[in-house]
Amino acid sequence: MAEHERKVSSGATVEAAEAARDELAAALGTAGITLPSLRVDPLSYGDERGESTFALVELGRCNIPTALAMAAALRAGRA
C-alpha cells in the first residue's frame, strides 16, 4: 500500500493528523506550493477527558494564485 493510501480511522490520533499534515505539506512543497495556514485543527480533537475522538487537518485559506497552482498540480497529477 502506498504511503498516501494509508487508511486512518475516525478515531485518528493527533499524531496521525500531524503526520498527514506534514505529508501534505511536503507534497505541496514539491509542487512549489505553500499553505501558510495548514495545521491540525485543535478544536477537532479531544474531549473533556483529553481523549482523542477525531482529528482534522485544516487547509486554511489561500490567495488566488495559490488556489490556481494547487488546481494545476492536481490536474497534472491526473494526466
mmCIF file of the N, C-alpha and C atoms, coordinates in Angstrom:
data_MODEL
# 
_entry.id   MODEL 
# 
loop_
_atom_site.group_PDB 
_atom_site.id 
_atom_site.type_symbol 
_atom_site.label_atom_id 
_atom_site.label_alt_id 
_atom_site.label_comp_id 
_atom_site.label_asym_id 
_atom_site.label_entity_id 
_atom_site.label_seq_id 
_atom_site.pdbx_PDB_ins_code 
_atom_site.Cartn_x 
_atom_site.Cartn_y 
_atom_site.Cartn_z 
_atom_site.occupancy 
_atom_site.B_iso_or_equiv 
_atom_site.pdbx_formal_charge 
_atom_site.auth_seq_id 
_atom_site.auth_comp_id 
_atom_site.auth_asym_id 
_atom_site.auth_atom_id 
_atom_site.pdbx_PDB_model_num 
ATOM 1   N N  . MET A 1 1  ? 0.859   -1.180 0.000   1.00 0.00 ? 1  MET A N  1 
ATOM 2   C CA . MET A 1 1  ? 0.000   0.000  0.000   1.00 0.00 ? 1  MET A CA 1 
ATOM 3   C C  . MET A 1 1  ? 0.897   1.233  0.000   1.00 0.00 ? 1  MET A C  1 
ATOM 4   N N  . ALA A 1 2  ? 0.604   2.160  -0.901  1.00 0.00 ? 2  ALA A N  1 
ATOM 5   C CA . ALA A 1 2  ? 1.387   3.388  -0.989  1.00 0.00 ? 2  ALA A CA 1 
ATOM 6   C C  . ALA A 1 2  ? 1.181   4.229  0.257   1.00 0.00 ? 2  ALA A C  1 
ATOM 7   N N  . GLU A 1 3  ? 2.151   5.061  0.539   1.00 0.00 ? 3  GLU A N  1 
ATOM 8   C CA . GLU A 1 3  ? 2.107   5.909  1.732   1.00 0.00 ? 3  GLU A CA 1 
ATOM 9   C C  . GLU A 1 3  ? 0.833   6.744  1.776   1.00 0.00 ? 3  GLU A C  1 
ATOM 10  N N  . HIS A 1 4  ? 0.442   7.320  0.641   1.00 0.00 ? 4  HIS A N  1 
ATOM 11  C CA . HIS A 1 4  ? -0.735  8.189  0.624   1.00 0.00 ? 4  HIS A CA 1 
ATOM 12  C C  . HIS A 1 4  ? -2.041  7.413  0.669   1.00 0.00 ? 4  HIS A C  1 
ATOM 13  N N  . GLU A 1 5  ? -1.987  6.083  0.584   1.00 0.00 ? 5  GLU A N  1 
ATOM 14  C CA . GLU A 1 5  ? -3.195  5.272  0.605   1.00 0.00 ? 5  GLU A CA 1 
ATOM 15  C C  . GLU A 1 5  ? -3.495  4.709  1.987   1.00 0.00 ? 5  GLU A C  1 
ATOM 16  N N  . ARG A 1 6  ? -2.694  5.070  2.986   1.00 0.00 ? 6  ARG A N  1 
ATOM 17  C CA . ARG A 1 6  ? -2.960  4.591  4.338   1.00 0.00 ? 6  ARG A CA 1 
ATOM 18  C C  . ARG A 1 6  ? -4.338  5.016  4.774   1.00 0.00 ? 6  ARG A C  1 
ATOM 19  N N  . LYS A 1 7  ? -5.034  4.119  5.444   1.00 0.00 ? 7  LYS A N  1 
ATOM 20  C CA . LYS A 1 7  ? -6.349  4.459  5.962   1.00 0.00 ? 7  LYS A CA 1 
ATOM 21  C C  . LYS A 1 7  ? -6.203  4.863  7.416   1.00 0.00 ? 7  LYS A C  1 
ATOM 22  N N  . VAL A 1 8  ? -6.884  5.931  7.780   1.00 0.00 ? 8  VAL A N  1 
ATOM 23  C CA . VAL A 1 8  ? -6.866  6.416  9.153   1.00 0.00 ? 8  VAL A CA 1 
ATOM 24  C C  . VAL A 1 8  ? -8.297  6.345  9.657   1.00 0.00 ? 8  VAL A C  1 
ATOM 25  N N  . SER A 1 9  ? -8.490  5.710  10.794  1.00 0.00 ? 9  SER A N  1 
ATOM 26  C CA . SER A 1 9  ? -9.832  5.541  11.336  1.00 0.00 ? 9  SER A CA 1 
ATOM 27  C C  . SER A 1 9  ? -10.405 6.866  11.796  1.00 0.00 ? 9  SER A C  1 
ATOM 28  N N  . SER A 1 10 ? -11.705 6.863  12.061  1.00 0.00 ? 10 SER A N  1 
ATOM 29  C CA . SER A 1 10 ? -12.344 8.087  12.534  1.00 0.00 ? 10 SER A CA 1 
ATOM 30  C C  . SER A 1 10 ? -11.828 8.476  13.913  1.00 0.00 ? 10 SER A C  1 
ATOM 31  N N  . GLY A 1 11 ? -11.196 7.559  14.611  1.00 0.00 ? 11 GLY A N  1 
ATOM 32  C CA . GLY A 1 11 ? -10.618 7.858  15.914  1.00 0.00 ? 11 GLY A CA 1 
ATOM 33  C C  . GLY A 1 11 ? -9.143  8.200  15.793  1.00 0.00 ? 11 GLY A C  1 
ATOM 34  N N  . ALA A 1 12 ? -8.777  8.815  14.681  1.00 0.00 ? 12 ALA A N  1 
ATOM 35  C CA . ALA A 1 12 ? -7.375  9.135  14.426  1.00 0.00 ? 12 ALA A CA 1 
ATOM 36  C C  . ALA A 1 12 ? -6.803  9.996  15.539  1.00 0.00 ? 12 ALA A C  1 
ATOM 37  N N  . THR A 1 13 ? -5.575  9.730  15.845  1.00 0.00 ? 13 THR A N  1 
ATOM 38  C CA . THR A 1 13 ? -4.909  10.493 16.889  1.00 0.00 ? 13 THR A CA 1 
ATOM 39  C C  . THR A 1 13 ? -4.366  11.801 16.343  1.00 0.00 ? 13 THR A C  1 
ATOM 40  N N  . VAL A 1 14 ? -4.014  12.658 17.250  1.00 0.00 ? 14 VAL A N  1 
ATOM 41  C CA . VAL A 1 14 ? -3.391  13.914 16.867  1.00 0.00 ? 14 VAL A CA 1 
ATOM 42  C C  . VAL A 1 14 ? -2.103  13.635 16.101  1.00 0.00 ? 14 VAL A C  1 
ATOM 43  N N  . GLU A 1 15 ? -1.372  12.617 16.525  1.00 0.00 ? 15 GLU A N  1 
ATOM 44  C CA . GLU A 1 15 ? -0.121  12.280 15.847  1.00 0.00 ? 15 GLU A CA 1 
ATOM 45  C C  . GLU A 1 15 ? -0.371  11.878 14.394  1.00 0.00 ? 15 GLU A C  1 
ATOM 46  N N  . ALA A 1 16 ? -1.448  11.128 14.143  1.00 0.00 ? 16 ALA A N  1 
ATOM 47  C CA . ALA A 1 16 ? -1.778  10.737 12.769  1.00 0.00 ? 16 ALA A CA 1 
ATOM 48  C C  . ALA A 1 16 ? -2.149  11.961 11.943  1.00 0.00 ? 16 ALA A C  1 
ATOM 49  N N  . ALA A 1 17 ? -2.892  12.886 12.543  1.00 0.00 ? 17 ALA A N  1 
ATOM 50  C CA . ALA A 1 17 ? -3.260  14.112 11.835  1.00 0.00 ? 17 ALA A CA 1 
ATOM 51  C C  . ALA A 1 17 ? -2.031  14.963 11.544  1.00 0.00 ? 17 ALA A C  1 
ATOM 52  N N  . GLU A 1 18 ? -1.107  15.030 12.492  1.00 0.00 ? 18 GLU A N  1 
ATOM 53  C CA . GLU A 1 18 ? 0.129   15.790 12.271  1.00 0.00 ? 18 GLU A CA 1 
ATOM 54  C C  . GLU A 1 18 ? 0.959   15.157 11.169  1.00 0.00 ? 18 GLU A C  1 
ATOM 55  N N  . ALA A 1 19 ? 1.006   13.837 11.133  1.00 0.00 ? 19 ALA A N  1 
ATOM 56  C CA . ALA A 1 19 ? 1.756   13.136 10.082  1.00 0.00 ? 19 ALA A CA 1 
ATOM 57  C C  . ALA A 1 19 ? 1.118   13.391 8.717   1.00 0.00 ? 19 ALA A C  1 
ATOM 58  N N  . ALA A 1 20 ? -0.213  13.373 8.663   1.00 0.00 ? 20 ALA A N  1 
ATOM 59  C CA . ALA A 1 20 ? -0.912  13.654 7.410   1.00 0.00 ? 20 ALA A CA 1 
ATOM 60  C C  . ALA A 1 20 ? -0.655  15.084 6.963   1.00 0.00 ? 20 ALA A C  1 
ATOM 61  N N  . ARG A 1 21 ? -0.694  16.023 7.924   1.00 0.00 ? 21 ARG A N  1 
ATOM 62  C CA . ARG A 1 21 ? -0.407  17.426 7.609   1.00 0.00 ? 21 ARG A CA 1 
ATOM 63  C C  . ARG A 1 21 ? 0.996   17.572 7.030   1.00 0.00 ? 21 ARG A C  1 
ATOM 64  N N  . ASP A 1 22 ? 1.955   16.916 7.664   1.00 0.00 ? 22 ASP A N  1 
ATOM 65  C CA . ASP A 1 22 ? 3.343   17.007 7.206   1.00 0.00 ? 22 ASP A CA 1 
ATOM 66  C C  . ASP A 1 22 ? 3.522   16.387 5.827   1.00 0.00 ? 22 ASP A C  1 
ATOM 67  N N  . GLU A 1 23 ? 2.834   15.263 5.579   1.00 0.00 ? 23 GLU A N  1 
ATOM 68  C CA . GLU A 1 23 ? 2.912   14.611 4.275   1.00 0.00 ? 23 GLU A CA 1 
ATOM 69  C C  . GLU A 1 23 ? 2.314   15.508 3.191   1.00 0.00 ? 23 GLU A C  1 
ATOM 70  N N  . LEU A 1 24 ? 1.182   16.132 3.506   1.00 0.00 ? 24 LEU A N  1 
ATOM 71  C CA . LEU A 1 24 ? 0.553   17.049 2.551   1.00 0.00 ? 24 LEU A CA 1 
ATOM 72  C C  . LEU A 1 24 ? 1.438   18.261 2.305   1.00 0.00 ? 24 LEU A C  1 
ATOM 73  N N  . ALA A 1 25 ? 2.006   18.821 3.347   1.00 0.00 ? 25 ALA A N  1 
ATOM 74  C CA . ALA A 1 25 ? 2.889   19.986 3.190   1.00 0.00 ? 25 ALA A CA 1 
ATOM 75  C C  . ALA A 1 25 ? 4.095   19.638 2.321   1.00 0.00 ? 25 ALA A C  1 
ATOM 76  N N  . ALA A 1 26 ? 4.646   18.451 2.525   1.00 0.00 ? 26 ALA A N  1 
ATOM 77  C CA . ALA A 1 26 ? 5.796   18.032 1.723   1.00 0.00 ? 26 ALA A CA 1 
ATOM 78  C C  . ALA A 1 26 ? 5.412   17.859 0.250   1.00 0.00 ? 26 ALA A C  1 
ATOM 79  N N  . ALA A 1 27 ? 4.255   17.235 0.005   1.00 0.00 ? 27 ALA A N  1 
ATOM 80  C CA . ALA A 1 27 ? 3.813   17.039 -1.374  1.00 0.00 ? 27 ALA A CA 1 
ATOM 81  C C  . ALA A 1 27 ? 3.524   18.370 -2.054  1.00 0.00 ? 27 ALA A C  1 
ATOM 82  N N  . LEU A 1 28 ? 2.872   19.274 -1.335  1.00 0.00 ? 28 LEU A N  1 
ATOM 83  C CA . LEU A 1 28 ? 2.621   20.601 -1.890  1.00 0.00 ? 28 LEU A CA 1 
ATOM 84  C C  . LEU A 1 28 ? 3.935   21.340 -2.139  1.00 0.00 ? 28 LEU A C  1 
ATOM 85  N N  . GLY A 1 29 ? 4.877   21.201 -1.213  1.00 0.00 ? 29 GLY A N  1 
ATOM 86  C CA . GLY A 1 29 ? 6.175   21.849 -1.372  1.00 0.00 ? 29 GLY A CA 1 
ATOM 87  C C  . GLY A 1 29 ? 6.903   21.372 -2.619  1.00 0.00 ? 29 GLY A C  1 
ATOM 88  N N  . THR A 1 30 ? 6.756   20.092 -2.944  1.00 0.00 ? 30 THR A N  1 
ATOM 89  C CA . THR A 1 30 ? 7.367   19.546 -4.160  1.00 0.00 ? 30 THR A CA 1 
ATOM 90  C C  . THR A 1 30 ? 6.811   20.236 -5.396  1.00 0.00 ? 30 THR A C  1 
ATOM 91  N N  . ALA A 1 31 ? 5.546   20.641 -5.310  1.00 0.00 ? 31 ALA A N  1 
ATOM 92  C CA . ALA A 1 31 ? 4.910   21.357 -6.419  1.00 0.00 ? 31 ALA A CA 1 
ATOM 93  C C  . ALA A 1 31 ? 5.125   22.863 -6.319  1.00 0.00 ? 31 ALA A C  1 
ATOM 94  N N  . GLY A 1 32 ? 5.911   23.306 -5.335  1.00 0.00 ? 32 GLY A N  1 
ATOM 95  C CA . GLY A 1 32 ? 6.190   24.726 -5.172  1.00 0.00 ? 32 GLY A CA 1 
ATOM 96  C C  . GLY A 1 32 ? 5.059   25.495 -4.511  1.00 0.00 ? 32 GLY A C  1 
ATOM 97  N N  . ILE A 1 33 ? 4.229   24.775 -3.745  1.00 0.00 ? 33 ILE A N  1 
ATOM 98  C CA . ILE A 1 33 ? 3.061   25.390 -3.115  1.00 0.00 ? 33 ILE A CA 1 
ATOM 99  C C  . ILE A 1 33 ? 3.208   25.345 -1.604  1.00 0.00 ? 33 ILE A C  1 
ATOM 100 N N  . THR A 1 34 ? 2.926   26.474 -0.961  1.00 0.00 ? 34 THR A N  1 
ATOM 101 C CA . THR A 1 34 ? 2.937   26.543 0.496   1.00 0.00 ? 34 THR A CA 1 
ATOM 102 C C  . THR A 1 34 ? 1.586   27.060 0.974   1.00 0.00 ? 34 THR A C  1 
ATOM 103 N N  . LEU A 1 35 ? 0.983   26.321 1.903   1.00 0.00 ? 35 LEU A N  1 
ATOM 104 C CA . LEU A 1 35 ? -0.247  26.792 2.551   1.00 0.00 ? 35 LEU A CA 1 
ATOM 105 C C  . LEU A 1 35 ? 0.132   27.243 3.952   1.00 0.00 ? 35 LEU A C  1 
ATOM 106 N N  . PRO A 1 36 ? 0.256   28.550 4.178   1.00 0.00 ? 36 PRO A N  1 
ATOM 107 C CA . PRO A 1 36 ? 0.706   29.050 5.478   1.00 0.00 ? 36 PRO A CA 1 
ATOM 108 C C  . PRO A 1 36 ? -0.209  28.664 6.634   1.00 0.00 ? 36 PRO A C  1 
ATOM 109 N N  . SER A 1 37 ? -1.488  28.416 6.349   1.00 0.00 ? 37 SER A N  1 
ATOM 110 C CA . SER A 1 37 ? -2.434  28.106 7.414   1.00 0.00 ? 37 SER A CA 1 
ATOM 111 C C  . SER A 1 37 ? -2.625  26.605 7.618   1.00 0.00 ? 37 SER A C  1 
ATOM 112 N N  . LEU A 1 38 ? -1.888  25.765 6.936   1.00 0.00 ? 38 LEU A N  1 
ATOM 113 C CA . LEU A 1 38 ? -2.018  24.312 7.058   1.00 0.00 ? 38 LEU A CA 1 
ATOM 114 C C  . LEU A 1 38 ? -1.680  23.894 8.481   1.00 0.00 ? 38 LEU A C  1 
ATOM 115 N N  . ARG A 1 39 ? -2.644  23.241 9.150   1.00 0.00 ? 39 ARG A N  1 
ATOM 116 C CA . ARG A 1 39 ? -2.422  22.851 10.539  1.00 0.00 ? 39 ARG A CA 1 
ATOM 117 C C  . ARG A 1 39 ? -3.413  21.783 10.953  1.00 0.00 ? 39 ARG A C  1 
ATOM 118 N N  . VAL A 1 40 ? -3.177  21.199 12.102  1.00 0.00 ? 40 VAL A N  1 
ATOM 119 C CA . VAL A 1 40 ? -4.156  20.316 12.717  1.00 0.00 ? 40 VAL A CA 1 
ATOM 120 C C  . VAL A 1 40 ? -5.110  21.203 13.499  1.00 0.00 ? 40 VAL A C  1 
ATOM 121 N N  . ASP A 1 41 ? -6.398  21.030 13.258  1.00 0.00 ? 41 ASP A N  1 
ATOM 122 C CA . ASP A 1 41 ? -7.408  21.845 13.917  1.00 0.00 ? 41 ASP A CA 1 
ATOM 123 C C  . ASP A 1 41 ? -7.527  21.432 15.379  1.00 0.00 ? 41 ASP A C  1 
ATOM 124 N N  . PRO A 1 42 ? -7.116  22.288 16.306  1.00 0.00 ? 42 PRO A N  1 
ATOM 125 C CA . PRO A 1 42 ? -7.135  21.910 17.722  1.00 0.00 ? 42 PRO A CA 1 
ATOM 126 C C  . PRO A 1 42 ? -8.539  21.727 18.287  1.00 0.00 ? 42 PRO A C  1 
ATOM 127 N N  . LEU A 1 43 ? -9.552  22.271 17.631  1.00 0.00 ? 43 LEU A N  1 
ATOM 128 C CA . LEU A 1 43 ? -10.918 22.118 18.120  1.00 0.00 ? 43 LEU A CA 1 
ATOM 129 C C  . LEU A 1 43 ? -11.550 20.798 17.676  1.00 0.00 ? 43 LEU A C  1 
ATOM 130 N N  . SER A 1 44 ? -10.862 20.057 16.809  1.00 0.00 ? 44 SER A N  1 
ATOM 131 C CA . SER A 1 44 ? -11.455 18.842 16.265  1.00 0.00 ? 44 SER A CA 1 
ATOM 132 C C  . SER A 1 44 ? -11.060 17.582 17.026  1.00 0.00 ? 44 SER A C  1 
ATOM 133 N N  . TYR A 1 45 ? -10.268 17.705 18.046  1.00 0.00 ? 45 TYR A N  1 
ATOM 134 C CA . TYR A 1 45 ? -9.860  16.504 18.763  1.00 0.00 ? 45 TYR A CA 1 
ATOM 135 C C  . TYR A 1 45 ? -9.900  16.740 20.259  1.00 0.00 ? 45 TYR A C  1 
ATOM 136 N N  . GLY A 1 46 ? -10.033 15.651 20.966  1.00 0.00 ? 46 GLY A N  1 
ATOM 137 C CA . GLY A 1 46 ? -10.029 15.702 22.418  1.00 0.00 ? 46 GLY A CA 1 
ATOM 138 C C  . GLY A 1 46 ? -11.410 15.954 22.996  1.00 0.00 ? 46 GLY A C  1 
ATOM 139 N N  . ASP A 1 47 ? -11.660 15.314 24.104  1.00 0.00 ? 47 ASP A N  1 
ATOM 140 C CA . ASP A 1 47 ? -12.896 15.539 24.832  1.00 0.00 ? 47 ASP A CA 1 
ATOM 141 C C  . ASP A 1 47 ? -12.552 16.018 26.231  1.00 0.00 ? 47 ASP A C  1 
ATOM 142 N N  . GLU A 1 48 ? -13.532 16.061 27.102  1.00 0.00 ? 48 GLU A N  1 
ATOM 143 C CA . GLU A 1 48 ? -13.279 16.593 28.446  1.00 0.00 ? 48 GLU A CA 1 
ATOM 144 C C  . GLU A 1 48 ? -12.255 15.776 29.224  1.00 0.00 ? 48 GLU A C  1 
ATOM 145 N N  . ARG A 1 49 ? -12.048 14.515 28.827  1.00 0.00 ? 49 ARG A N  1 
ATOM 146 C CA . ARG A 1 49 ? -11.042 13.674 29.489  1.00 0.00 ? 49 ARG A CA 1 
ATOM 147 C C  . ARG A 1 49 ? -9.684  13.772 28.794  1.00 0.00 ? 49 ARG A C  1 
ATOM 148 N N  . GLY A 1 50 ? -9.626  14.550 27.710  1.00 0.00 ? 50 GLY A N  1 
ATOM 149 C CA . GLY A 1 50 ? -8.385  14.683 26.971  1.00 0.00 ? 50 GLY A CA 1 
ATOM 150 C C  . GLY A 1 50 ? -8.143  13.553 25.996  1.00 0.00 ? 50 GLY A C  1 
ATOM 151 N N  . GLU A 1 51 ? -9.172  12.696 25.782  1.00 0.00 ? 51 GLU A N  1 
ATOM 152 C CA . GLU A 1 51 ? -9.026  11.581 24.860  1.00 0.00 ? 51 GLU A CA 1 
ATOM 153 C C  . GLU A 1 51 ? -9.340  12.047 23.443  1.00 0.00 ? 51 GLU A C  1 
ATOM 154 N N  . SER A 1 52 ? -8.554  11.569 22.508  1.00 0.00 ? 52 SER A N  1 
ATOM 155 C CA . SER A 1 52 ? -8.752  11.947 21.119  1.00 0.00 ? 52 SER A CA 1 
ATOM 156 C C  . SER A 1 52 ? -9.963  11.219 20.552  1.00 0.00 ? 52 SER A C  1 
ATOM 157 N N  . THR A 1 53 ? -10.881 11.957 19.963  1.00 0.00 ? 53 THR A N  1 
ATOM 158 C CA . THR A 1 53 ? -12.043 11.356 19.329  1.00 0.00 ? 53 THR A CA 1 
ATOM 159 C C  . THR A 1 53 ? -11.892 11.368 17.816  1.00 0.00 ? 53 THR A C  1 
ATOM 160 N N  . PHE A 1 54 ? -11.393 12.420 17.266  1.00 0.00 ? 54 PHE A N  1 
ATOM 161 C CA . PHE A 1 54 ? -11.061 12.523 15.852  1.00 0.00 ? 54 PHE A CA 1 
ATOM 162 C C  . PHE A 1 54 ? -10.181 13.748 15.682  1.00 0.00 ? 54 PHE A C  1 
ATOM 163 N N  . ALA A 1 55 ? -9.498  13.799 14.584  1.00 0.00 ? 55 ALA A N  1 
ATOM 164 C CA . ALA A 1 55 ? -8.629  14.944 14.323  1.00 0.00 ? 55 ALA A CA 1 
ATOM 165 C C  . ALA A 1 55 ? -8.754  15.319 12.848  1.00 0.00 ? 55 ALA A C  1 
ATOM 166 N N  . LEU A 1 56 ? -8.773  16.610 12.587  1.00 0.00 ? 56 LEU A N  1 
ATOM 167 C CA . LEU A 1 56 ? -8.903  17.114 11.227  1.00 0.00 ? 56 LEU A CA 1 
ATOM 168 C C  . LEU A 1 56 ? -7.685  17.941 10.848  1.00 0.00 ? 56 LEU A C  1 
ATOM 169 N N  . VAL A 1 57 ? -7.290  17.833 9.594   1.00 0.00 ? 57 VAL A N  1 
ATOM 170 C CA . VAL A 1 57 ? -6.245  18.687 9.055   1.00 0.00 ? 57 VAL A CA 1 
ATOM 171 C C  . VAL A 1 57 ? -6.951  19.869 8.400   1.00 0.00 ? 57 VAL A C  1 
ATOM 172 N N  . GLU A 1 58 ? -6.643  21.045 8.877   1.00 0.00 ? 58 GLU A N  1 
ATOM 173 C CA . GLU A 1 58 ? -7.248  22.264 8.351   1.00 0.00 ? 58 GLU A CA 1 
ATOM 174 C C  . GLU A 1 58 ? -6.341  22.842 7.278   1.00 0.00 ? 58 GLU A C  1 
ATOM 175 N N  . LEU A 1 59 ? -6.882  23.009 6.080   1.00 0.00 ? 59 LEU A N  1 
ATOM 176 C CA . LEU A 1 59 ? -6.086  23.532 4.977   1.00 0.00 ? 59 LEU A CA 1 
ATOM 177 C C  . LEU A 1 59 ? -5.947  25.044 5.058   1.00 0.00 ? 59 LEU A C  1 
ATOM 178 N N  . GLY A 1 60 ? -6.890  25.694 5.677   1.00 0.00 ? 60 GLY A N  1 
ATOM 179 C CA . GLY A 1 60 ? -6.804  27.135 5.839   1.00 0.00 ? 60 GLY A CA 1 
ATOM 180 C C  . GLY A 1 60 ? -7.183  27.880 4.571   1.00 0.00 ? 60 GLY A C  1 
ATOM 181 N N  . ARG A 1 61 ? -6.866  29.132 4.575   1.00 0.00 ? 61 ARG A N  1 
ATOM 182 C CA . ARG A 1 61 ? -7.195  29.988 3.445   1.00 0.00 ? 61 ARG A CA 1 
ATOM 183 C C  . ARG A 1 61 ? -5.943  30.211 2.618   1.00 0.00 ? 61 ARG A C  1 
ATOM 184 N N  . CYS A 1 62 ? -6.157  30.509 1.326   1.00 0.00 ? 62 CYS A N  1 
ATOM 185 C CA . CYS A 1 62 ? -5.021  30.819 0.458   1.00 0.00 ? 62 CYS A CA 1 
ATOM 186 C C  . CYS A 1 62 ? -5.461  31.863 -0.554  1.00 0.00 ? 62 CYS A C  1 
ATOM 187 N N  . ASN A 1 63 ? -4.471  32.486 -1.159  1.00 0.00 ? 63 ASN A N  1 
ATOM 188 C CA . ASN A 1 63 ? -4.787  33.503 -2.163  1.00 0.00 ? 63 ASN A CA 1 
ATOM 189 C C  . ASN A 1 63 ? -5.100  32.839 -3.509  1.00 0.00 ? 63 ASN A C  1 
ATOM 190 N N  . ILE A 1 64 ? -5.552  33.639 -4.456  1.00 0.00 ? 64 ILE A N  1 
ATOM 191 C CA . ILE A 1 64 ? -5.967  33.122 -5.761  1.00 0.00 ? 64 ILE A CA 1 
ATOM 192 C C  . ILE A 1 64 ? -4.823  32.420 -6.494  1.00 0.00 ? 64 ILE A C  1 
ATOM 193 N N  . PRO A 1 65 ? -3.611  32.988 -6.564  1.00 0.00 ? 65 PRO A N  1 
ATOM 194 C CA . PRO A 1 65 ? -2.537  32.284 -7.252  1.00 0.00 ? 65 PRO A CA 1 
ATOM 195 C C  . PRO A 1 65 ? -2.234  30.910 -6.634  1.00 0.00 ? 65 PRO A C  1 
ATOM 196 N N  . THR A 1 66 ? -2.304  30.810 -5.324  1.00 0.00 ? 66 THR A N  1 
ATOM 197 C CA . THR A 1 66 ? -2.055  29.522 -4.673  1.00 0.00 ? 66 THR A CA 1 
ATOM 198 C C  . THR A 1 66 ? -3.155  28.531 -5.016  1.00 0.00 ? 66 THR A C  1 
ATOM 199 N N  . ALA A 1 67 ? -4.400  28.965 -5.016  1.00 0.00 ? 67 ALA A N  1 
ATOM 200 C CA . ALA A 1 67 ? -5.518  28.089 -5.384  1.00 0.00 ? 67 ALA A CA 1 
ATOM 201 C C  . ALA A 1 67 ? -5.367  27.596 -6.818  1.00 0.00 ? 67 ALA A C  1 
ATOM 202 N N  . LEU A 1 68 ? -4.970  28.477 -7.720  1.00 0.00 ? 68 LEU A N  1 
ATOM 203 C CA . LEU A 1 68 ? -4.771  28.081 -9.118  1.00 0.00 ? 68 LEU A CA 1 
ATOM 204 C C  . LEU A 1 68 ? -3.582  27.130 -9.265  1.00 0.00 ? 68 LEU A C  1 
ATOM 205 N N  . ALA A 1 69 ? -2.528  27.370 -8.499  1.00 0.00 ? 69 ALA A N  1 
ATOM 206 C CA . ALA A 1 69 ? -1.366  26.479 -8.540  1.00 0.00 ? 69 ALA A CA 1 
ATOM 207 C C  . ALA A 1 69 ? -1.733  25.086 -8.029  1.00 0.00 ? 69 ALA A C  1 
ATOM 208 N N  . MET A 1 70 ? -2.550  25.014 -6.987  1.00 0.00 ? 70 MET A N  1 
ATOM 209 C CA . MET A 1 70 ? -2.990  23.711 -6.469  1.00 0.00 ? 70 MET A CA 1 
ATOM 210 C C  . MET A 1 70 ? -3.853  22.999 -7.509  1.00 0.00 ? 70 MET A C  1 
ATOM 211 N N  . ALA A 1 71 ? -4.749  23.714 -8.151  1.00 0.00 ? 71 ALA A N  1 
ATOM 212 C CA . ALA A 1 71 ? -5.597  23.115 -9.186  1.00 0.00 ? 71 ALA A CA 1 
ATOM 213 C C  . ALA A 1 71 ? -4.743  22.572 -10.326 1.00 0.00 ? 71 ALA A C  1 
ATOM 214 N N  . ALA A 1 72 ? -3.744  23.337 -10.745 1.00 0.00 ? 72 ALA A N  1 
ATOM 215 C CA . ALA A 1 72 ? -2.859  22.893 -11.828 1.00 0.00 ? 72 ALA A CA 1 
ATOM 216 C C  . ALA A 1 72 ? -2.063  21.660 -11.409 1.00 0.00 ? 72 ALA A C  1 
ATOM 217 N N  . ALA A 1 73 ? -1.586  21.643 -10.174 1.00 0.00 ? 73 ALA A N  1 
ATOM 218 C CA . ALA A 1 73 ? -0.816  20.482 -9.687  1.00 0.00 ? 73 ALA A CA 1 
ATOM 219 C C  . ALA A 1 73 ? -1.699  19.241 -9.637  1.00 0.00 ? 73 ALA A C  1 
ATOM 220 N N  . LEU A 1 74 ? -2.936  19.388 -9.201  1.00 0.00 ? 74 LEU A N  1 
ATOM 221 C CA . LEU A 1 74 ? -3.851  18.244 -9.173  1.00 0.00 ? 74 LEU A CA 1 
ATOM 222 C C  . LEU A 1 74 ? -4.161  17.741 -10.579 1.00 0.00 ? 74 LEU A C  1 
ATOM 223 N N  . ARG A 1 75 ? -4.373  18.664 -11.497 1.00 0.00 ? 75 ARG A N  1 
ATOM 224 C CA . ARG A 1 75 ? -4.628  18.260 -12.882 1.00 0.00 ? 75 ARG A CA 1 
ATOM 225 C C  . ARG A 1 75 ? -3.417  17.549 -13.477 1.00 0.00 ? 75 ARG A C  1 
ATOM 226 N N  . ALA A 1 76 ? -2.240  18.057 -13.207 1.00 0.00 ? 76 ALA A N  1 
ATOM 227 C CA . ALA A 1 76 ? -1.010  17.442 -13.733 1.00 0.00 ? 76 ALA A CA 1 
ATOM 228 C C  . ALA A 1 76 ? -0.827  16.034 -13.165 1.00 0.00 ? 76 ALA A C  1 
ATOM 229 N N  . GLY A 1 77 ? -1.221  15.845 -11.934 1.00 0.00 ? 77 GLY A N  1 
ATOM 230 C CA . GLY A 1 77 ? -1.101  14.523 -11.311 1.00 0.00 ? 77 GLY A CA 1 
ATOM 231 C C  . GLY A 1 77 ? -2.061  13.505 -11.890 1.00 0.00 ? 77 GLY A C  1 
ATOM 232 N N  . ARG A 1 78 ? -3.136  13.967 -12.484 1.00 0.00 ? 78 ARG A N  1 
ATOM 233 C CA . ARG A 1 78 ? -4.132  13.075 -13.094 1.00 0.00 ? 78 ARG A CA 1 
ATOM 234 C C  . ARG A 1 78 ? -3.825  12.794 -14.554 1.00 0.00 ? 78 ARG A C  1 
ATOM 235 N N  . ALA A 1 79 ? -2.895  13.534 -15.130 1.00 0.00 ? 79 ALA A N  1 
ATOM 236 C CA . ALA A 1 79 ? -2.590  13.377 -16.560 1.00 0.00 ? 79 ALA A CA 1 
ATOM 237 C C  . ALA A 1 79 ? -1.807  12.111 -16.832 1.00 0.00 ? 79 ALA A C  1 
# 
